Amino acid sequence: MMKKIDTSSYKGVRDFYPADMQVEKHLFEGMRTVSERYGYVEYGASPLEPAELYKAKSGEEIVNEQTYTFTDRGGREVTLRPEMTPTLARMVAAKKRDLPLPLRWYSIPNLFRYENPQRGRLREHFQFNIDIFGITTLDAEVEIISIATEVLKHYGAQTNDFSILINSRKIFQDLCNICDVTDDQKYTLSKIIDKKDKVEKEIFREAVEKLIGEKTDVFIEALNSNQKLISLLGEENINIKNLITLIEKLEQAGITNVVFTPTLMRGLDYYTDIVFEIFDTDPANRRSLFGGGRYDNLTELFSDDKVPAVGIAMGDVTLIDFLTTHNLLPVYRSETMVVLSSVKETDTDHTLSLAQKLRTMGINVATDITDRSMGDKIKTTLKLAVPFFIAVGSNESESKQYKVKNLLKEKEAQVNEEGLKDFFVSNT
């Protein structure tokens, strides 16, 4: 006997059964609706990219530990995309002369990272990306953060359900300069800070002290206290003033749940200034939902032209966790509105004819013309989560009157053929 193949999916990926797929459709609908309301248009690309695209700017952890990289039959090193921003920058650089700025683009690609599967992290996920190219002012950051906020509210979230953490990489650079941190040390130090909240205080301190020695106390105090940081850099520091202006602009836009967080670094190497993350405030799910920032130099990988850009991204896995935590996921309901079932074999033609008439009216209809009992057909309809059921027999064929069973509410209505469309539309 041939050994049977295991029905389990590959570790860290998902199968999408109809109920799961409906959740994904709900998420994608919200992302598209809000993005397009702000004038953004959707783009896409292949999940296969040259490996060098990520080696340049994505960060050592992603490139060395998390990518699915292989050599194709032509000897080329290829990577399944772990993120979308490098692809986007490549696309913009390729047609920069033909693209009218500012560009407002969004996408919902499938991404792949080889990491340990856990809550909120899988080896593949869909990710909402929204980016604006060609604006150097803080208006770009305000617009991107506004869209991210509105997307969460589209699903029913309230302002106090999440907080927006912001920082500036340039402020980090200023702090490093005051503490005599060399350029070589800055990169390593940024990676240590990015993991600050994931390690014990003493381990974090030892890592910092190993790099910058006697300036450690001053450096850590500045990270832990906004007042001390501002005092150390000075209120007239241009990057501090820039961040304060951003917070004020966000408040003017009605966004008040903003927190200045000096330890926020974002792990990707292409960010150049403002970075931000949106966090779930519920203790049961304290994790990042959105993450992004300004990346003004990424197109320089492909040409000498710089195109200023700001973007943000959110994965569907973390969004589902957020909506589940806050009880905001919709109840599954089939996209099919009604099942028409023939009473006898001789009723099949009329059943199929009526189904087609309803479909031309925009009603989603399934038919059951099997010879099973009517009770079994109704049980199947309930399992499929289809709300309405109509038995079509000779009486219905002659009278054009139908008993429409509402299986979810356990009610029944008598409706003539002309009134079926209005009945279903009013009960959608």
TORKOL-4160 file (C-alpha; in steps of 0.2 Angstrom, whole numbers, padded with zeros to 4 digits, m for minus):
428
<pt num="1" X="0000" Y="0000" Z="0000"/>
<pt num="2" X="0006" Y="0017" Z="m0004"/>
<pt num="3" X="0009" Y="0028" Z="0011"/>
<pt num="4" X="m0004" Y="0042" Z="0013"/>
<pt num="5" X="0001" Y="0060" Z="0012"/>
<pt num="6" X="m0002" Y="0070" Z="0028"/>
<pt num="7" X="m0016" Y="0082" Z="0027"/>
<pt num="8" X="m0007" Y="0095" Z="0038"/>
<pt num="9" X="m0002" Y="0111" Z="0029"/>
<pt num="10" X="0016" Y="0116" Z="0029"/>
<pt num="11" X="0022" Y="0123" Z="0046"/>
<pt num="12" X="0018" Y="0141" Z="0049"/>
<pt num="13" X="0006" Y="0143" Z="0034"/>
<pt num="14" X="m0013" Y="0143" Z="0033"/>
<pt num="15" X="m0027" Y="0134" Z="0024"/>
<pt num="16" X="m0042" Y="0146" Z="0021"/>
<pt num="17" X="m0058" Y="0137" Z="0023"/>
<pt num="18" X="m0074" Y="0147" Z="0018"/>
<pt num="19" X="m0076" Y="0155" Z="0035"/>
<pt num="20" X="m0058" Y="0160" Z="0035"/>
<pt num="21" X="m0059" Y="0167" Z="0018"/>
<pt num="22" X="m0074" Y="0177" Z="0022"/>
<pt num="23" X="m0063" Y="0185" Z="0036"/>
<pt num="24" X="m0049" Y="0189" Z="0024"/>
<pt num="25" X="m0062" Y="0197" Z="0012"/>
<pt num="26" X="m0069" Y="0208" Z="0026"/>
<pt num="27" X="m0051" Y="0214" Z="0030"/>
<pt num="28" X="m0046" Y="0217" Z="0012"/>
<pt num="29" X="m0063" Y="0226" Z="0009"/>
<pt num="30" X="m0059" Y="0238" Z="0023"/>
<pt num="31" X="m0041" Y="0241" Z="0018"/>
<pt num="32" X="m0047" Y="0245" Z="0000"/>
<pt num="33" X="m0061" Y="0256" Z="0005"/>
<pt num="34" X="m0052" Y="0267" Z="0016"/>
<pt num="35" X="m0036" Y="0268" Z="0005"/>
<pt num="36" X="m0046" Y="0273" Z="m0011"/>
<pt num="37" X="m0056" Y="0286" Z="0000"/>
<pt num="38" X="m0039" Y="0295" Z="0001"/>
<pt num="39" X="m0035" Y="0294" Z="m0017"/>
<pt num="40" X="m0024" Y="0278" Z="m0016"/>
<pt num="41" X="m0023" Y="0266" Z="m0030"/>
<pt num="42" X="m0019" Y="0247" Z="m0029"/>
<pt num="43" X="m0003" Y="0239" Z="m0037"/>
<pt num="44" X="0005" Y="0222" Z="m0036"/>
<pt num="45" X="0020" Y="0212" Z="m0041"/>
<pt num="46" X="0027" Y="0194" Z="m0041"/>
<pt num="47" X="0032" Y="0186" Z="m0025"/>
<pt num="48" X="0049" Y="0182" Z="m0032"/>
<pt num="49" X="0063" Y="0195" Z="m0032"/>
<pt num="50" X="0082" Y="0195" Z="m0034"/>
<pt num="51" X="0090" Y="0191" Z="m0017"/>
<pt num="52" X="0101" Y="0206" Z="m0019"/>
<pt num="53" X="0086" Y="0218" Z="m0017"/>
<pt num="54" X="0084" Y="0213" Z="0002"/>
<pt num="55" X="0103" Y="0211" Z="0006"/>
<pt num="56" X="0105" Y="0230" Z="0002"/>
<pt num="57" X="0093" Y="0238" Z="0015"/>
<pt num="58" X="0081" Y="0226" Z="0024"/>
<pt num="59" X="0092" Y="0221" Z="0039"/>
<pt num="60" X="0103" Y="0207" Z="0043"/>
<pt num="61" X="0090" Y="0197" Z="0053"/>
<pt num="62" X="0078" Y="0196" Z="0039"/>
<pt num="63" X="0091" Y="0192" Z="0026"/>
<pt num="64" X="0102" Y="0180" Z="0036"/>
<pt num="65" X="0088" Y="0171" Z="0046"/>
<pt num="66" X="0071" Y="0174" Z="0039"/>
<pt num="67" X="0071" Y="0173" Z="0020"/>
<pt num="68" X="0066" Y="0159" Z="0009"/>
<pt num="69" X="0081" Y="0161" Z="m0003"/>
<pt num="70" X="0086" Y="0148" Z="m0017"/>
<pt num="71" X="0095" Y="0147" Z="m0033"/>
<pt num="72" X="0085" Y="0145" Z="m0048"/>
<pt num="73" X="0089" Y="0134" Z="m0063"/>
<pt num="74" X="0097" Y="0148" Z="m0072"/>
<pt num="75" X="0109" Y="0150" Z="m0057"/>
<pt num="76" X="0101" Y="0166" Z="m0050"/>
<pt num="77" X="0098" Y="0169" Z="m0032"/>
<pt num="78" X="0080" Y="0172" Z="m0029"/>
<pt num="79" X="0070" Y="0176" Z="m0013"/>
<pt num="80" X="0052" Y="0174" Z="m0009"/>
<pt num="81" X="0048" Y="0192" Z="m0004"/>
<pt num="82" X="0048" Y="0195" Z="0015"/>
<pt num="83" X="0042" Y="0213" Z="0014"/>
<pt num="84" X="0034" Y="0224" Z="0000"/>
<pt num="85" X="0043" Y="0241" Z="0002"/>
<pt num="86" X="0059" Y="0236" Z="m0008"/>
<pt num="87" X="0048" Y="0229" Z="m0022"/>
<pt num="88" X="0039" Y="0246" Z="m0022"/>
<pt num="89" X="0054" Y="0256" Z="m0023"/>
<pt num="90" X="0061" Y="0246" Z="m0037"/>
<pt num="91" X="0044" Y="0248" Z="m0047"/>
<pt num="92" X="0044" Y="0267" Z="m0044"/>
<pt num="93" X="0063" Y="0269" Z="m0049"/>
<pt num="94" X="0060" Y="0259" Z="m0065"/>
<pt num="95" X="0047" Y="0271" Z="m0071"/>
<pt num="96" X="0051" Y="0287" Z="m0061"/>
<pt num="97" X="0050" Y="0298" Z="m0077"/>
<pt num="98" X="0033" Y="0292" Z="m0082"/>
<pt num="99" X="0025" Y="0292" Z="m0064"/>
<pt num="100" X="0016" Y="0308" Z="m0059"/>
<pt num="101" X="0021" Y="0313" Z="m0041"/>
<pt num="102" X="0015" Y="0312" Z="m0028"/>
<pt num="103" X="0011" Y="0294" Z="m0030"/>
<pt num="104" X="m0002" Y="0286" Z="m0018"/>
<pt num="105" X="m0001" Y="0267" Z="m0019"/>
<pt num="106" X="m0007" Y="0253" Z="m0009"/>
<pt num="107" X="m0006" Y="0234" Z="m0010"/>
<pt num="108" X="m0011" Y="0218" Z="0000"/>
<pt num="109" X="0003" Y="0205" Z="m0005"/>
<pt num="110" X="0007" Y="0188" Z="0002"/>
<pt num="111" X="0024" Y="0189" Z="0011"/>
<pt num="112" X="0035" Y="0175" Z="0017"/>
<pt num="113" X="0047" Y="0174" Z="0032"/>
<pt num="114" X="0056" Y="0159" Z="0039"/>
<pt num="115" X="0053" Y="0162" Z="0058"/>
<pt num="116" X="0046" Y="0152" Z="0073"/>
<pt num="117" X="0027" Y="0152" Z="0071"/>
<pt num="118" X="0019" Y="0159" Z="0086"/>
<pt num="119" X="0004" Y="0171" Z="0091"/>
<pt num="120" X="0004" Y="0185" Z="0078"/>
<pt num="121" X="0018" Y="0178" Z="0068"/>
<pt num="122" X="0017" Y="0165" Z="0054"/>
<pt num="123" X="0029" Y="0160" Z="0040"/>
<pt num="124" X="0017" Y="0168" Z="0027"/>
<pt num="125" X="0004" Y="0181" Z="0029"/>
<pt num="126" X="m0005" Y="0195" Z="0019"/>
<pt num="127" X="0000" Y="0212" Z="0023"/>
<pt num="128" X="m0008" Y="0229" Z="0020"/>
<pt num="129" X="0005" Y="0242" Z="0013"/>
<pt num="130" X="0001" Y="0260" Z="0010"/>
<pt num="131" X="0014" Y="0272" Z="0004"/>
<pt num="132" X="0015" Y="0290" Z="m0003"/>
<pt num="133" X="0030" Y="0296" Z="m0014"/>
<pt num="134" X="0035" Y="0313" Z="m0018"/>
<pt num="135" X="0031" Y="0323" Z="m0002"/>
<pt num="136" X="0045" Y="0330" Z="0009"/>
<pt num="137" X="0034" Y="0338" Z="0022"/>
<pt num="138" X="0026" Y="0331" Z="0038"/>
<pt num="139" X="0009" Y="0331" Z="0028"/>
<pt num="140" X="0014" Y="0314" Z="0021"/>
<pt num="141" X="0017" Y="0306" Z="0039"/>
<pt num="142" X="0000" Y="0314" Z="0045"/>
<pt num="143" X="m0009" Y="0307" Z="0030"/>
<pt num="144" X="m0002" Y="0289" Z="0031"/>
<pt num="145" X="m0005" Y="0288" Z="0050"/>
<pt num="146" X="m0023" Y="0295" Z="0047"/>
<pt num="147" X="m0027" Y="0281" Z="0035"/>
<pt num="148" X="m0020" Y="0268" Z="0047"/>
<pt num="149" X="m0031" Y="0275" Z="0061"/>
<pt num="150" X="m0046" Y="0276" Z="0050"/>
<pt num="151" X="m0044" Y="0258" Z="0044"/>
<pt num="152" X="m0044" Y="0251" Z="0062"/>
<pt num="153" X="m0060" Y="0262" Z="0065"/>
<pt num="154" X="m0068" Y="0255" Z="0049"/>
<pt num="155" X="m0068" Y="0238" Z="0058"/>
<pt num="156" X="m0076" Y="0246" Z="0074"/>
<pt num="157" X="m0061" Y="0250" Z="0084"/>
<pt num="158" X="m0061" Y="0265" Z="0096"/>
<pt num="159" X="m0048" Y="0277" Z="0099"/>
<pt num="160" X="m0043" Y="0270" Z="0116"/>
<pt num="161" X="m0041" Y="0253" Z="0108"/>
<pt num="162" X="m0024" Y="0257" Z="0101"/>
<pt num="163" X="m0010" Y="0270" Z="0103"/>
<pt num="164" X="0002" Y="0277" Z="0091"/>
<pt num="165" X="0020" Y="0277" Z="0095"/>
<pt num="166" X="0032" Y="0289" Z="0086"/>
<pt num="167" X="0050" Y="0293" Z="0086"/>
<pt num="168" X="0064" Y="0300" Z="0074"/>
<pt num="169" X="0079" Y="0291" Z="0069"/>
<pt num="170" X="0088" Y="0308" Z="0068"/>
<pt num="171" X="0085" Y="0311" Z="0086"/>
<pt num="172" X="0093" Y="0294" Z="0090"/>
<pt num="173" X="0108" Y="0300" Z="0079"/>
<pt num="174" X="0109" Y="0317" Z="0089"/>
<pt num="175" X="0109" Y="0307" Z="0105"/>
<pt num="176" X="0123" Y="0296" Z="0099"/>
<pt num="177" X="0133" Y="0311" Z="0094"/>
<pt num="178" X="0131" Y="0319" Z="0111"/>
<pt num="179" X="0137" Y="0302" Z="0119"/>
<pt num="180" X="0152" Y="0300" Z="0107"/>
<pt num="181" X="0145" Y="0285" Z="0099"/>
<pt num="182" X="0155" Y="0281" Z="0083"/>
<pt num="183" X="0146" Y="0278" Z="0066"/>
<pt num="184" X="0151" Y="0260" Z="0067"/>
<pt num="185" X="0143" Y="0258" Z="0084"/>
<pt num="186" X="0127" Y="0267" Z="0080"/>
<pt num="187" X="0120" Y="0253" Z="0069"/>
<pt num="188" X="0124" Y="0240" Z="0082"/>
<pt num="189" X="0116" Y="0251" Z="0096"/>
<pt num="190" X="0100" Y="0254" Z="0086"/>
<pt num="191" X="0098" Y="0235" Z="0085"/>
<pt num="192" X="0100" Y="0233" Z="0104"/>
<pt num="193" X="0088" Y="0247" Z="0107"/>
<pt num="194" X="0075" Y="0239" Z="0095"/>
<pt num="195" X="0075" Y="0224" Z="0106"/>
<pt num="196" X="0075" Y="0234" Z="0123"/>
<pt num="197" X="0057" Y="0228" Z="0128"/>
<pt num="198" X="0061" Y="0210" Z="0124"/>
<pt num="199" X="0076" Y="0208" Z="0136"/>
<pt num="200" X="0079" Y="0211" Z="0155"/>
<pt num="201" X="0085" Y="0228" Z="0160"/>
<pt num="202" X="0102" Y="0222" Z="0166"/>
<pt num="203" X="0105" Y="0213" Z="0149"/>
<pt num="204" X="0100" Y="0228" Z="0140"/>
<pt num="205" X="0112" Y="0239" Z="0151"/>
<pt num="206" X="0126" Y="0227" Z="0149"/>
<pt num="207" X="0124" Y="0227" Z="0130"/>
<pt num="208" X="0124" Y="0246" Z="0129"/>
<pt num="209" X="0139" Y="0248" Z="0141"/>
<pt num="210" X="0149" Y="0236" Z="0131"/>
<pt num="211" X="0148" Y="0248" Z="0116"/>
<pt num="212" X="0148" Y="0266" Z="0124"/>
<pt num="213" X="0156" Y="0263" Z="0142"/>
<pt num="214" X="0155" Y="0278" Z="0154"/>
<pt num="215" X="0141" Y="0287" Z="0144"/>
<pt num="216" X="0129" Y="0273" Z="0147"/>
<pt num="217" X="0119" Y="0281" Z="0161"/>
<pt num="218" X="0117" Y="0297" Z="0152"/>
<pt num="219" X="0111" Y="0287" Z="0136"/>
<pt num="220" X="0099" Y="0276" Z="0145"/>
<pt num="221" X="0091" Y="0290" Z="0156"/>
<pt num="222" X="0088" Y="0300" Z="0140"/>
<pt num="223" X="0079" Y="0285" Z="0132"/>
<pt num="224" X="0069" Y="0282" Z="0148"/>
<pt num="225" X="0064" Y="0300" Z="0150"/>
<pt num="226" X="0057" Y="0312" Z="0137"/>
<pt num="227" X="0061" Y="0327" Z="0148"/>
<pt num="228" X="0079" Y="0322" Z="0150"/>
<pt num="229" X="0081" Y="0318" Z="0132"/>
<pt num="230" X="0074" Y="0335" Z="0127"/>
<pt num="231" X="0085" Y="0343" Z="0140"/>
<pt num="232" X="0100" Y="0334" Z="0134"/>
<pt num="233" X="0097" Y="0339" Z="0116"/>
<pt num="234" X="0089" Y="0356" Z="0119"/>
<pt num="235" X="0072" Y="0362" Z="0115"/>
<pt num="236" X="0078" Y="0370" Z="0099"/>
<pt num="237" X="0085" Y="0354" Z="0092"/>
<pt num="238" X="0078" Y="0354" Z="0074"/>
<pt num="239" X="0073" Y="0335" Z="0075"/>
<pt num="240" X="0064" Y="0337" Z="0092"/>
<pt num="241" X="0055" Y="0352" Z="0085"/>
<pt num="242" X="0050" Y="0342" Z="0070"/>
<pt num="243" X="0043" Y="0328" Z="0080"/>
<pt num="244" X="0033" Y="0341" Z="0091"/>
<pt num="245" X="0026" Y="0349" Z="0075"/>
<pt num="246" X="0021" Y="0331" Z="0069"/>
<pt num="247" X="0011" Y="0328" Z="0085"/>
<pt num="248" X="0003" Y="0345" Z="0084"/>
<pt num="249" X="m0002" Y="0341" Z="0066"/>
<pt num="250" X="m0009" Y="0324" Z="0071"/>
<pt num="251" X="m0019" Y="0333" Z="0085"/>
<pt num="252" X="m0026" Y="0345" Z="0072"/>
<pt num="253" X="m0032" Y="0330" Z="0062"/>
<pt num="254" X="m0041" Y="0323" Z="0077"/>
<pt num="255" X="m0028" Y="0310" Z="0082"/>
<pt num="256" X="m0024" Y="0312" Z="0100"/>
<pt num="257" X="m0018" Y="0294" Z="0105"/>
<pt num="258" X="0000" Y="0298" Z="0101"/>
<pt num="259" X="0015" Y="0294" Z="0112"/>
<pt num="260" X="0033" Y="0300" Z="0109"/>
<pt num="261" X="0044" Y="0284" Z="0111"/>
<pt num="262" X="0063" Y="0287" Z="0110"/>
<pt num="263" X="0066" Y="0268" Z="0110"/>
<pt num="264" X="0056" Y="0265" Z="0095"/>
<pt num="265" X="0068" Y="0261" Z="0081"/>
<pt num="266" X="0060" Y="0249" Z="0068"/>
<pt num="267" X="0071" Y="0235" Z="0063"/>
<pt num="268" X="0072" Y="0239" Z="0044"/>
<pt num="269" X="0088" Y="0248" Z="0039"/>
<pt num="270" X="0080" Y="0260" Z="0026"/>
<pt num="271" X="0071" Y="0271" Z="0037"/>
<pt num="272" X="0078" Y="0289" Z="0037"/>
<pt num="273" X="0069" Y="0299" Z="0050"/>
<pt num="274" X="0051" Y="0298" Z="0057"/>
<pt num="275" X="0046" Y="0280" Z="0062"/>
<pt num="276" X="0029" Y="0274" Z="0070"/>
<pt num="277" X="0020" Y="0259" Z="0076"/>
<pt num="278" X="0002" Y="0257" Z="0081"/>
<pt num="279" X="0000" Y="0246" Z="0097"/>
<pt num="280" X="m0015" Y="0237" Z="0104"/>
<pt num="281" X="m0019" Y="0244" Z="0121"/>
<pt num="282" X="m0028" Y="0228" Z="0128"/>
<pt num="283" X="m0016" Y="0219" Z="0140"/>
<pt num="284" X="m0022" Y="0203" Z="0132"/>
<pt num="285" X="m0014" Y="0208" Z="0115"/>
<pt num="286" X="0000" Y="0221" Z="0118"/>
<pt num="287" X="0008" Y="0220" Z="0102"/>
<pt num="288" X="0011" Y="0231" Z="0086"/>
<pt num="289" X="m0002" Y="0231" Z="0073"/>
<pt num="290" X="0005" Y="0244" Z="0060"/>
<pt num="291" X="0023" Y="0249" Z="0058"/>
<pt num="292" X="0031" Y="0261" Z="0046"/>
<pt num="293" X="0040" Y="0277" Z="0043"/>
<pt num="294" X="0049" Y="0289" Z="0031"/>
<pt num="295" X="0062" Y="0281" Z="0019"/>
<pt num="296" X="0069" Y="0295" Z="0007"/>
<pt num="297" X="0084" Y="0285" Z="0001"/>
<pt num="298" X="0078" Y="0268" Z="m0005"/>
<pt num="299" X="0076" Y="0272" Z="m0023"/>
<pt num="300" X="0095" Y="0276" Z="m0023"/>
<pt num="301" X="0098" Y="0258" Z="m0024"/>
<pt num="302" X="0092" Y="0258" Z="m0042"/>
<pt num="303" X="0097" Y="0276" Z="m0048"/>
<pt num="304" X="0105" Y="0292" Z="m0042"/>
<pt num="305" X="0087" Y="0300" Z="m0040"/>
<pt num="306" X="0080" Y="0301" Z="m0023"/>
<pt num="307" X="0061" Y="0300" Z="m0021"/>
<pt num="308" X="0055" Y="0305" Z="m0003"/>
<pt num="309" X="0043" Y="0292" Z="0003"/>
<pt num="310" X="0033" Y="0287" Z="0019"/>
<pt num="311" X="0024" Y="0271" Z="0021"/>
<pt num="312" X="0016" Y="0260" Z="0034"/>
<pt num="313" X="0011" Y="0241" Z="0034"/>
<pt num="314" X="0000" Y="0229" Z="0044"/>
<pt num="315" X="m0001" Y="0210" Z="0043"/>
<pt num="316" X="m0018" Y="0201" Z="0042"/>
<pt num="317" X="m0013" Y="0189" Z="0057"/>
<pt num="318" X="m0010" Y="0203" Z="0069"/>
<pt num="319" X="m0026" Y="0212" Z="0063"/>
<pt num="320" X="m0036" Y="0196" Z="0066"/>
<pt num="321" X="m0029" Y="0195" Z="0084"/>
<pt num="322" X="m0033" Y="0213" Z="0087"/>
<pt num="323" X="m0051" Y="0211" Z="0081"/>
<pt num="324" X="m0053" Y="0195" Z="0090"/>
<pt num="325" X="m0047" Y="0203" Z="0106"/>
<pt num="326" X="m0059" Y="0217" Z="0105"/>
<pt num="327" X="m0074" Y="0206" Z="0099"/>
<pt num="328" X="m0075" Y="0215" Z="0082"/>
<pt num="329" X="m0074" Y="0200" Z="0070"/>
<pt num="330" X="m0090" Y="0198" Z="0060"/>
<pt num="331" X="m0101" Y="0182" Z="0062"/>
<pt num="332" X="m0099" Y="0170" Z="0047"/>
<pt num="333" X="m0113" Y="0171" Z="0035"/>
<pt num="334" X="m0113" Y="0163" Z="0018"/>
<pt num="335" X="m0112" Y="0174" Z="0002"/>
<pt num="336" X="m0126" Y="0163" Z="m0004"/>
<pt num="337" X="m0143" Y="0171" Z="0000"/>
<pt num="338" X="m0155" Y="0156" Z="m0003"/>
<pt num="339" X="m0156" Y="0138" Z="m0008"/>
<pt num="340" X="m0169" Y="0132" Z="m0020"/>
<pt num="341" X="m0174" Y="0114" Z="m0018"/>
<pt num="342" X="m0185" Y="0103" Z="m0029"/>
<pt num="343" X="m0198" Y="0093" Z="m0021"/>
<pt num="344" X="m0198" Y="0079" Z="m0034"/>
<pt num="345" X="m0187" Y="0076" Z="m0049"/>
<pt num="346" X="m0201" Y="0083" Z="m0060"/>
<pt num="347" X="m0199" Y="0100" Z="m0052"/>
<pt num="348" X="m0181" Y="0101" Z="m0057"/>
<pt num="349" X="m0183" Y="0112" Z="m0072"/>
<pt num="350" X="m0194" Y="0125" Z="m0063"/>
<pt num="351" X="m0181" Y="0125" Z="m0049"/>
<pt num="352" X="m0167" Y="0128" Z="m0061"/>
<pt num="353" X="m0177" Y="0141" Z="m0071"/>
<pt num="354" X="m0182" Y="0151" Z="m0055"/>
<pt num="355" X="m0164" Y="0150" Z="m0049"/>
<pt num="356" X="m0157" Y="0158" Z="m0065"/>
<pt num="357" X="m0171" Y="0172" Z="m0064"/>
<pt num="358" X="m0165" Y="0177" Z="m0047"/>
<pt num="359" X="m0147" Y="0177" Z="m0052"/>
<pt num="360" X="m0151" Y="0189" Z="m0066"/>
<pt num="361" X="m0158" Y="0200" Z="m0052"/>
<pt num="362" X="m0142" Y="0200" Z="m0042"/>
<pt num="363" X="m0147" Y="0187" Z="m0029"/>
<pt num="364" X="m0134" Y="0173" Z="m0025"/>
<pt num="365" X="m0143" Y="0156" Z="m0027"/>
<pt num="366" X="m0138" Y="0138" Z="m0025"/>
<pt num="367" X="m0149" Y="0124" Z="m0029"/>
<pt num="368" X="m0152" Y="0106" Z="m0022"/>
<pt num="369" X="m0160" Y="0095" Z="m0034"/>
<pt num="370" X="m0154" Y="0079" Z="m0026"/>
<pt num="371" X="m0167" Y="0065" Z="m0021"/>
<pt num="372" X="m0163" Y="0067" Z="m0002"/>
<pt num="373" X="m0177" Y="0071" Z="0010"/>
<pt num="374" X="m0182" Y="0089" Z="0013"/>
<pt num="375" X="m0176" Y="0088" Z="0031"/>
<pt num="376" X="m0159" Y="0083" Z="0026"/>
<pt num="377" X="m0158" Y="0097" Z="0013"/>
<pt num="378" X="m0163" Y="0110" Z="0026"/>
<pt num="379" X="m0150" Y="0103" Z="0038"/>
<pt num="380" X="m0137" Y="0105" Z="0024"/>
<pt num="381" X="m0142" Y="0123" Z="0021"/>
<pt num="382" X="m0141" Y="0127" Z="0039"/>
<pt num="383" X="m0123" Y="0119" Z="0040"/>
<pt num="384" X="m0118" Y="0130" Z="0025"/>
<pt num="385" X="m0125" Y="0146" Z="0035"/>
<pt num="386" X="m0136" Y="0150" Z="0020"/>
<pt num="387" X="m0151" Y="0160" Z="0028"/>
<pt num="388" X="m0165" Y="0156" Z="0017"/>
<pt num="389" X="m0173" Y="0140" Z="0010"/>
<pt num="390" X="m0187" Y="0138" Z="m0003"/>
<pt num="391" X="m0195" Y="0121" Z="m0008"/>
<pt num="392" X="m0200" Y="0121" Z="m0026"/>
<pt num="393" X="m0214" Y="0109" Z="m0030"/>
<pt num="394" X="m0229" Y="0108" Z="m0042"/>
<pt num="395" X="m0240" Y="0119" Z="m0032"/>
<pt num="396" X="m0226" Y="0133" Z="m0032"/>
<pt num="397" X="m0224" Y="0130" Z="m0051"/>
<pt num="398" X="m0242" Y="0134" Z="m0054"/>
<pt num="399" X="m0246" Y="0147" Z="m0041"/>
<pt num="400" X="m0229" Y="0157" Z="m0042"/>
<pt num="401" X="m0231" Y="0158" Z="m0023"/>
<pt num="402" X="m0216" Y="0153" Z="m0013"/>
<pt num="403" X="m0214" Y="0149" Z="0006"/>
<pt num="404" X="m0197" Y="0157" Z="0010"/>
<pt num="405" X="m0190" Y="0149" Z="0026"/>
<pt num="406" X="m0179" Y="0160" Z="0036"/>
<pt num="407" X="m0168" Y="0147" Z="0044"/>
<pt num="408" X="m0158" Y="0158" Z="0056"/>
<pt num="409" X="m0174" Y="0166" Z="0063"/>
<pt num="410" X="m0185" Y="0151" Z="0061"/>
<pt num="411" X="m0198" Y="0161" Z="0052"/>
<pt num="412" X="m0208" Y="0159" Z="0036"/>
<pt num="413" X="m0215" Y="0171" Z="0023"/>
<pt num="414" X="m0226" Y="0169" Z="0008"/>
<pt num="415" X="m0219" Y="0178" Z="m0006"/>
<pt num="416" X="m0225" Y="0179" Z="m0025"/>
<pt num="417" X="m0212" Y="0177" Z="m0039"/>
<pt num="418" X="m0212" Y="0196" Z="m0043"/>
<pt num="419" X="m0208" Y="0200" Z="m0025"/>
<pt num="420" X="m0194" Y="0188" Z="m0022"/>
<pt num="421" X="m0180" Y="0201" Z="m0027"/>
<pt num="422" X="m0187" Y="0215" Z="m0015"/>
<pt num="423" X="m0189" Y="0202" Z="m0001"/>
<pt num="424" X="m0171" Y="0196" Z="m0003"/>
<pt num="425" X="m0163" Y="0214" Z="m0005"/>
<pt num="426" X="m0173" Y="0220" Z="0010"/>
<pt num="427" X="m0166" Y="0205" Z="0020"/>
<pt num="428" X="m0148" Y="0207" Z="0015"/>
